[in-house]
Amino acid sequence: MKLVYSEKPKLRVSLNPLQEVHKNNYRIWRNNHDIYRWCRQYRKISEHEHNEWWEKLKTDKTINMFEIAHIEKNIVIGVGGLTSIDLRNRNAEFSLYIIKEWRGKGLAMEALLALIEYGFYTLGLWQIWGEVIEGNPALSLFVRLGFKVTGVRKQFYYKDGRYLDAHYISLNANEFIAKCKELSNGSTVRDDKASGSGDTGNCTKTTI
């Protein structure tokens, strides 16, 4: 199935290739406590570890990472991507963060929509999943976009002096189609039959 909007609204953000000139910023942002407290990492990423990750990106086909750029301001406001990409089973894990000064403006929603579309429409994935640590306020955003909690690992991570649950969430292509219709707010949408790949595309809405 493919979704087609009669009028596709413009996003304020874009997903762009990572750039060497911003490489150090990625590590600085990721090492901010307000970001890494919700990640699997339990300490700050060293320069050596960051360099190893950077080199791995050049050859590892299971990872696709992007800068999140504010189009009008022409600045980078975060990083997002898909990891553990499994094209045989057509699934991948997503990750995304927006730096602090650009939160609360709906930009994370737009960036995640763009990332989901990339996974379903460009890569032809069937399911996108993620892991959300207990207390992460982003969980409500993910649920709003159609993700469902599919499992919980009780007290799985030890952070800031206590054990926290890990919530597993997932969204498949059909669920995304349904969510797009729900969020369309009266936009003219039609379903075009495709090759059974579960493709979804052009399903973005900036008024969410």
Summary of the structure (lengths in Angstrom):
residues: 208
radius of gyration: 17.2
end to end distance: 22.8
largest distance: 51.7
contacts: 598
relative contact order: 0.20
helix: 30%
strand: 34%
